[in-house]
Amino acid sequence: MNSIREYFYLSSGYGAGICIILIMLIILAQIVGRMLGFIVPSAEDFSGYCLAAATFLGLAYTFRTGGHIRVTLLIHRLPEKAARLAEALVLLLALGLTSFMSFYSIHLIWESYVFNDVSYGYIPIPLWIPQIPLGVGCVALNIAVLDDFIGMLRGRDPSYLAHEDELKLEES
Amino acid sequence: MEITALSIILALFMLIVLAAGLWVSLSLLAVAIFGLYLSGNDQIGLLFATSSWGASTAWSLTALPMFIWMGEILFRTRLSEDLFKGLSPWLSKLPGKLLHVNILSCGIFAAVSGSSAATAATIGRMTLPELKAQGYSERMAVGTLAGSGTLGLLIPPSIILIVYGVAAEVSIARLFIAGALPGLMLVILFMGYTAVWASFNRDELPRGDERSISLTEKIVALRKLLPIVGLILFVLGSIYGGFTTPTEAAALGVFGALVLALLTGTLSIESFKQSLLGAVRSSCMIGLILVAAHFLTLAMGFLGIPRELAQWIGGLSLNTFELLLYLTVLFVILGCFLDGISVVVLTVAVVLPLIQQANIDLIWFGIYIVLVVELSQITPPVGFNLFVIQALTGKDILYVARAALPFFMLILAAILLISWFPQIVTYLPQTMTRG
């Protein structure tokens, strides 16, 4: 069970990583193309889609590893019991908000599909296709929050806590 | 509902969820939903979905993960060591000697990295043990590192300037170039202060080792700096010259960093994976904050809060100086509890109408806000540079903050200087042909 879970979160991270590599390749292709005199069609559209995919696909991994920032000044100073209660409430609120995100991102994909929305660029692309990672990423984040919330109710510490005190780079 | 009451309720709600420890991005989302709900909007979910899609596919934002990844790759190379060895022979005659290595290495690393925490960590890991071993004042070693680590925010490429540029719809290329001179000015201020300090506190510096270093030795040492200087010239030169957009320069920079890591033998499958995952973590964190902030900006616009606030402040007939003074105080207070990027995205939606109304140049304001955020990086209780250096040295945070205090004052002086002489910021971008 644990290995499936870790595999799930890690693939969220690598999925986003692959999109970041794709962004680099698309932009490099565009530069090379300009020098050699060919154009990469809709390069800006495609790298934008990869950016959206990278941002959303990696959310669950980032959540799991304590990458999302928050103000821990208060919560880390509360007495043990109160801190757990506050943490559970925060997770419950986060669960509500991420469910909202999941529902409406799927709704967006559905609408783009039903109304046949296409991109304005050189190559018209049905928008529901690049919007899929948005939905997948939101749902994965939703699962990650739910996972920690259930764990919390069962008396485990949330996964992100372990990483929160680590030295974080690229913070700002 | 009356708009003043609505604003106060929303501000309080924001404070409560942030203080409770809800993630910054989700807090912004919660406030936006709550605000739209109070105003009786019935399309909240739809607005969220379309604004998120728009915000996350913005072309200019693609520079963000690129520059973050570039920093992550270079962080895992021997760059900091090369900087130390390349610079130290040249600085042995200046009063304060190796303390200047801290400042200059941070300045140079800042030109390939967009983050101040990464700058302080990368350089400090190398220089702090060395300075301590040679008997330099520890307080000054820590202070110079804390102060010049913040250069990562200002000297291009800068993550926070990308964030500001996207939020304020200002050219990122021009913002980058605008940051170059103020960044250089800060380096000079820091080095000048260190030299003066060293002349008065000779007993806190190591004696001995007065052997002169031959010119050939210096030239050989300089060769170690070639790769990184090449990378900087390549990335910044192509933006300034208008050959590439910042996004393209960023992609080239990643490529260059990978080649550099490969040539110096520090690139392995494992370090590649780690750098990529590190980049994912940072860019997803910032990405979600930006998506939520975009939605919040939209919600604020619907509610009309920025417009009302601008009118209200306009009615007070503050002059530009007073306006900037109050804003500085507000940002420093916010910066005590939030990180720089959150401060920028939280305030830009509300503050920009004020700035435009006061006829303040948006590029100048971007540099100004970054300098203020630099201040907040080295003020307790929440200052990320303080955290990084605390982790590096094991000293407690108040000690680090005290050591950084002179540099806090110097950054404050820099803010005054760019206010008196805005040309320091605006000169270079005005000479740019494109971008």
Contacts between the chains, C-beta under 8 A, distances in Angstrom:
chain1	res1	chain2	res2	distance
A	13	B	277	5.2
A	13	B	280	5.3
A	13	B	281	7.7
A	14	B	276	7.8
A	14	B	277	7.6
A	16	B	280	4.4
A	16	B	283	7.9
A	16	B	284	6.3
A	17	B	273	7.9
A	17	B	276	4.1
A	17	B	277	6.3
A	17	B	279	7.3
A	17	B	280	5.2
A	20	B	65	4.9
A	20	B	66	7.8
A	20	B	69	6.1
A	20	B	276	6.7
A	20	B	279	6.0
A	20	B	280	6.8
A	20	B	283	7.2
A	21	B	276	7.3
A	23	B	62	5.5
A	23	B	65	6.6
A	23	B	66	6.8
A	23	B	251	7.3
A	24	B	66	6.5
A	24	B	69	7.8
A	24	B	251	4.9
A	24	B	254	5.4
A	24	B	255	7.0
A	27	B	62	7.2
A	27	B	66	7.6
A	27	B	247	6.2
A	27	B	248	5.7
A	27	B	250	7.8
A	27	B	251	3.7
A	28	B	251	5.4
A	28	B	252	7.3
A	28	B	255	6.3
A	30	B	248	7.1
A	31	B	244	6.9
A	31	B	248	5.6
A	31	B	251	7.3
A	31	B	252	6.9
A	44	B	59	4.7
A	45	B	57	8.0
A	47	B	59	6.9
A	47	B	62	5.0
A	47	B	247	7.7
A	48	B	57	3.7
A	48	B	58	6.7
A	48	B	59	5.5
A	48	B	62	6.8
A	49	B	57	6.2
A	50	B	62	7.8
A	51	B	56	6.4
A	51	B	57	6.3
A	51	B	58	7.6
A	51	B	61	6.1
A	51	B	62	4.9
A	51	B	65	7.0
A	51	B	287	7.9
A	52	B	53	6.9
A	52	B	56	4.0
A	52	B	57	4.8
A	54	B	65	6.1
A	54	B	280	7.2
A	54	B	283	6.7
A	54	B	284	7.5
A	54	B	287	7.6
A	55	B	56	5.1
A	55	B	283	6.8
A	55	B	284	5.9
A	55	B	287	3.5
A	55	B	288	6.9
A	55	B	291	7.1
A	56	B	56	7.0
A	56	B	287	7.9
A	58	B	280	4.3
A	58	B	281	7.4
A	58	B	283	7.4
A	58	B	284	3.9
A	59	B	284	5.4
A	59	B	288	6.2
A	61	B	277	7.6
A	61	B	280	6.5
A	61	B	281	7.3
A	61	B	284	7.4
A	62	B	280	6.9
A	62	B	281	5.0
A	62	B	284	4.1
A	62	B	285	5.7
A	62	B	288	7.9
A	65	B	281	6.2
A	67	B	281	3.8
A	67	B	282	7.1
A	67	B	284	6.6
A	67	B	285	4.9
A	68	B	23	4.5
A	68	B	24	7.5
A	68	B	25	6.3
A	68	B	26	8.0
A	68	B	284	7.9
A	68	B	285	5.3
A	68	B	288	6.9
A	69	B	23	7.0
A	69	B	24	5.4
A	69	B	285	6.1
A	69	B	339	6.0
A	69	B	342	7.2
A	70	B	18	7.7
A	70	B	21	5.4
A	70	B	22	6.4
A	70	B	23	4.5
A	70	B	24	5.8
A	70	B	27	7.9
A	71	B	18	5.3
A	71	B	19	6.1
A	71	B	21	6.2
A	71	B	24	7.6
A	71	B	337	5.9
A	71	B	338	7.0
A	71	B	382	7.5
A	72	B	21	5.9
A	73	B	19	7.7
A	73	B	337	6.8
A	73	B	381	6.3
A	73	B	382	6.7
A	74	B	19	5.4
A	74	B	20	7.2
A	74	B	21	6.6
A	75	B	20	7.2
A	75	B	21	3.8
A	86	B	20	6.4
A	86	B	21	6.5
A	87	B	21	7.3
A	89	B	20	7.2
A	90	B	20	5.9
A	90	B	21	5.2
A	90	B	22	5.2
A	93	B	17	7.3
A	93	B	22	5.9
A	93	B	26	7.6
A	93	B	30	7.1
A	94	B	22	6.5
A	94	B	23	6.7
A	94	B	26	5.5
A	97	B	26	5.0
A	97	B	29	5.5
A	97	B	30	5.9
A	97	B	33	7.7
A	98	B	26	7.5
A	100	B	29	7.9
A	100	B	33	7.1
A	100	B	45	6.8
A	100	B	48	7.4
A	101	B	29	7.5
A	101	B	48	7.5
A	101	B	52	8.0
A	103	B	45	6.8
A	104	B	45	3.9
A	104	B	46	7.0
A	104	B	48	5.4
A	104	B	49	4.4
A	105	B	49	5.8
A	105	B	52	7.2
A	107	B	45	6.6
A	107	B	46	7.5
A	107	B	49	6.2
A	108	B	49	3.8
A	108	B	50	6.9
A	108	B	53	6.4
A	130	B	57	7.9
A	131	B	53	6.6
A	134	B	52	7.2
A	134	B	53	6.7
A	134	B	56	7.4
A	167	B	121	6.7
A	167	B	387	7.5
A	167	B	388	6.3
A	167	B	391	4.6
A	168	B	117	6.9
A	168	B	384	7.9
A	169	B	71	7.9
A	169	B	72	7.5
A	169	B	75	6.7
A	169	B	115	6.8
A	169	B	117	5.6
A	169	B	118	4.6
A	169	B	121	6.0
A	169	B	278	6.8
A	169	B	282	7.4
A	170	B	68	5.6
A	170	B	71	6.4
A	170	B	72	7.1
A	170	B	114	7.8
A	170	B	115	4.6
A	170	B	117	6.6
A	170	B	118	5.4
A	170	B	159	7.2
A	170	B	278	7.1
A	170	B	279	7.9
A	170	B	281	7.9
A	170	B	282	3.8
A	171	B	115	6.7
A	171	B	117	4.6
A	171	B	282	7.8
A	171	B	339	5.7
A	171	B	384	4.7
A	172	B	115	6.4
A	172	B	116	6.6
A	172	B	117	6.7
A	172	B	153	7.1
A	172	B	159	7.2
A	172	B	160	6.2
A	172	B	339	4.5
A	172	B	340	4.0
A	172	B	341	5.0
A	172	B	373	7.5
A	172	B	377	7.3
A	172	B	384	5.8
